[in-house]
Amino acid sequence: MGVDKVINADQLELRRKHQQKEHFGSEAKAMFIDGQFNLDNWNGGDGVIRQYFHENSNKSSGHEIDLKYNGIEYNVDFIVTHTYYNDSNYATIIIKGWQYYNDNEYYYLEDIAYFSWYKNRGKTDIAIYNGYRMSEQQYLFILNLIEQTGFKFDLEVFK
């Protein structure tokens, strides 16, 4: 199984705190507030998932991933579709497989995450997980799955 929790909330919080730069015309606003997707986000420093889609623009891919995350083992197919159309980005992630709590307790998983944003601007317009506004924990789960594909996020903080 993969490493337990490669990317965590503390790393995203550190990026949020250092995102606001002097002389920027607009205030940076976090992608997540109180653990829930913030519709009013803007250049908050925590929208790192777009690094992955920038590198994989207009691509579809699939990976089989083994990951131990928050004490749960996952064996899932990770299927990604990204389309840039008419100045907007549309990204869908399907997570399908099994989660194992122990030898006798396991569950089938089939989840869908969806992101949308306009051009390369600083706002993520939509972040949905199974039809509901995405939580930060769901977002972190996705980021950690992405890193298991071999992609490494740049989490460096610039002061």
N, C-alpha and C positions, 0 to 999 in steps of 0.2 A: 504494500500500500504506500501511497504518497505521504509526504510530510504533513504533519498536523498544523494547520492554520499558518500559512505562509504570509498572507496579507491580513492585517487586523485593523480594527476601528481606530486604534491609537495612531497608526500610520496615516490614515485618512484625516484624522483630527489635526495632526501636525501640518499636513499640507494645507488644510483650511486656514489655520492660524497664520501661515506665511504667504498666503495667496495675494492678499491685498497689497498692491504696490503703490508707492508715492506717485503722484501725478497721473494716476488712472482716472478717467472721466466718470467711471461708475464703480459702485461698491460691489466687491465680491460677495456672493451669497451662496451658502453651502447647498450641496445637492440633497443632503439629508438633514432634517431637523427633528429632534426627539425620536430618532430612529425611523422616520418615515420620509419618503421622497417629497422634496419641496418643489412645488410647481414654479416657485419664484426663484429658482436657483440661477446663478450667473457667475461663471469663472471662479467657482468655489474651491478649486484645487483638488476636489475629490472625484471629479468626472473622469478618472483615469481610464475607464473602460473604452473611451473613445480613442485612446492610443492604439488599442488592439484593432478597432475597426478602421482606423486610418491606415494601418499596415496591411489590412486585409480588405481593402475597399472593393466593392462589387464582387465579392467572392462567397462561395459556399464551401463548407468543409465539415468533416465529421471525424471524431476521435473517440476511441474507447479509453476511458479514464478510470483509474483506481486512485481514490483519495481518502485519506483519513482526515476528517474535519470536525472539530468540536466533539471528539470522542466517538463519532459515527463513521463507519467505513462505507464508502460508496464504490460501486462498480456500475458505471453509466456510459451510455452513448451520449456524446456531446455534439450536437448538430447545430451549425451556425449558418445563417444566411444574412448577408448584408447587401443592400441595394441603395445606390445613389440615383435618385430620379427627380427631375424637375426641381433642382436645388435643395432637395431634402434627403436625409438619410433614414433608412428603415432597417433595423436589425432585429432578427428573431433568433432566439436560442431555445433549442429543445434539449431537455435533460431527461433521459429515459433509461431506467435500469433499476438497480436494487440498492437499498440502504440497509446495513447490518448493524444492529445494536449489540448483539451477542450471537452465540451459536444457535440459539432457539428463537430469536426475535429478529425478523427481517421484513421489509416492506417493499412492494413495488412502487416505483416512482416514475411519474411522467408529468413533467412540469414545462411550462412555457414562459419565457421572459421576452419582453418586447421593449425596444428603445427607439425613440425617434428624435431627430434634431434637424434644424435648418442650417444648411451649408456647413461651415466650420465655426459658427458663432459659439459663444460661451455658454449657451443655455441648452440643457437637455430638456426637450419639451415633454417627453413621455418616458416613464420607467414603470413598467407593469410586470407583475409576476402572478401567473395564473389568474389573470383578469382583474387583479386588485393593485392599488398603488404599492410599489415595491418598498420593502423594508431595507434598512441598511444591512441587516444580517443576511438577507437574501442576496443583496448586491455583493457582499463580501464572499459569500459562497460561490457566486458566479466568477468573481475575480480569481479565486483560488483554483477553480476548475480550469479557467483559461491558462493559468500558469502551468498547469499539468500538461497542456498541449505543447509546451516548450517555449511559449511566449513569455517574456519577462517585462513586467511593467517598470517604467521609470518612476520611482517613488521619491526621488531626490527632492529636497526642499531647497529652494533658492531664497536667500535672505537679501 
